[in-house]
Amino acid sequence: MDDNFLNGYEKAEMPSPGEFSVFKKKIAELIKLDLTNYKNAQMERRIVSFMNKNRVNNLQEYYKVLQSDKDQLEKFVNMLTINVSEFFRNPEKFEELEKTYLPELLERKPGLKIWSAGCSIGSEIYTVAMILDKMNVLEKCELIASDFDENILNKAQTGKYSAHEAGRIPERYKGYFRQVAGEQETLMLEPWLINSVRFERRDLLNSGFDSGFDLILCRNVVIYFTDEAKDKLYRGFYDSLSAGGILFIGSTERINNCKMLGYKLRTTFFYQKSYCALKKKSGNKNFFRKRNA
Ligand SMILES: C[S@@+](CC[C@H](N)C(=O)[O-])C[C@H]1O[C@@H](n2cnc3c(N)ncnc32)[C@H](O)[C@@H]1O
């Protein structure tokens, strides 16, 4: 942080582990997100940086700021969850999905159940929807997208994107977007494409999962999760996948103990549940039924 920015204000010192622990408990009540599953060092450095920006030098004061200032609370949640996303993020991987994995999955059944976990503004699941539409199978598929962040979900459901957010859409997919009348810089997806996705609010670290997914995308979500939390999540995904189902993860991620968890690494970032995996009885059947459950 730039010292000039503080204008003589005394920088906050790193709070003690005990102080952080109290703060995290209070935050969990305030925003309903369990921070104990997020990596400590990174998150704590960011919290101190936020304290400095707000010119408070202890966690109790910072908590009061978050309690009383909605904007600051939103910034804090955004800082924790980082919701940057884009259409066709890592295009070569989506090409692989289209050319290799979707045809394989569709060979086994005509319609697929697909989940984008940590969907942010929806670009990822809409990318999949566009690909499926080009393959003429969208109508037969069930698409679900979930995120912890309610605001981001509301945005995702509008299907509206600034030119910057829309980014570089490959030529053959540009037809799915329309210019919004009166809003020069805004693009909107075709309403029928938006309606092909069901959005749900869900904390991945604190809820049961539905089952029977053929494809789960969980990309660029676990960056700040502890190893234990990642492990638990990937186990949960395994149970949620149908036999032969694919887990598609982010390009800076890997599942260290994938074999132990039962996955086979097919190609980088694509993991597969074995075809002969035993069907385990697990998963919360109520998952995805109710928004904000
Ligand atoms: C960087 S975005 C990734 C978006 C998209 N998957 C992609 O790769 O472009 C990370 C998303 O994960 C969500 N997220 C972080 N922690 C979460 C949690 N515990 N439960 C559900 N979603 C979470 C954030 O709200 C954010 O929208």
The ligand as a MOL file (V3000), in Angstrom:
LIG
                    3D

  0  0  0     0  0            999 V3000
M  V30 BEGIN CTAB
M  V30 COUNTS 27 29 0 0 0
M  V30 BEGIN ATOM
M  V30 1 C -13.0890 -15.9750 -10.4090 0
M  V30 2 S -14.7850 -16.3820 -10.3630 0 CHG=1
M  V30 3 C -14.8180 -17.7420 -11.4620 0
M  V30 4 C -15.9260 -17.6520 -12.4560 0
M  V30 5 C -15.8980 -18.7290 -13.5330 0
M  V30 6 N -15.9620 -20.0420 -12.9600 0
M  V30 7 C -14.6700 -18.5850 -14.3960 0
M  V30 8 O -13.7350 -19.3760 -14.2790 0
M  V30 9 O -14.6190 -17.6500 -15.1950 0 CHG=-1
M  V30 10 C -14.9160 -17.1670 -8.7640 0
M  V30 11 C -16.3640 -17.2710 -8.2820 0
M  V30 12 O -16.3750 -18.2060 -7.2010 0
M  V30 13 C -17.3510 -17.7680 -6.2620 0
M  V30 14 N -17.0530 -18.3660 -4.9550 0
M  V30 15 C -15.9790 -18.1640 -4.1440 0
M  V30 16 N -16.1100 -18.8550 -2.9950 0
M  V30 17 C -17.3000 -19.5210 -3.0950 0
M  V30 18 C -18.0030 -20.4120 -2.2420 0
M  V30 19 N -17.5140 -20.7600 -1.0530 0
M  V30 20 N -19.1860 -20.9100 -2.6670 0
M  V30 21 C -19.6880 -20.5730 -3.8800 0
M  V30 22 N -19.0800 -19.7400 -4.7330 0
M  V30 23 C -17.9030 -19.2130 -4.3430 0
M  V30 24 C -17.1830 -16.2620 -6.2720 0
M  V30 25 O -18.3170 -15.5900 -5.7630 0
M  V30 26 C -16.8890 -15.9530 -7.7280 0
M  V30 27 O -18.0420 -15.5420 -8.4140 0
M  V30 END ATOM
M  V30 BEGIN BOND
M  V30 1 1 1 2
M  V30 2 1 2 3
M  V30 3 1 2 10
M  V30 4 1 3 4
M  V30 5 1 4 5
M  V30 6 1 5 6
M  V30 7 1 5 7
M  V30 8 2 7 8
M  V30 9 1 7 9
M  V30 10 1 10 11
M  V30 11 1 11 12
M  V30 12 1 11 26
M  V30 13 1 12 13
M  V30 14 1 13 14
M  V30 15 1 13 24
M  V30 16 1 14 15
M  V30 17 1 14 23
M  V30 18 2 15 16
M  V30 19 1 16 17
M  V30 20 1 17 18
M  V30 21 2 17 23
M  V30 22 1 18 19
M  V30 23 2 18 20
M  V30 24 1 20 21
M  V30 25 2 21 22
M  V30 26 1 22 23
M  V30 27 1 24 25
M  V30 28 1 24 26
M  V30 29 1 26 27
M  V30 END BOND
M  V30 END CTAB
M  END
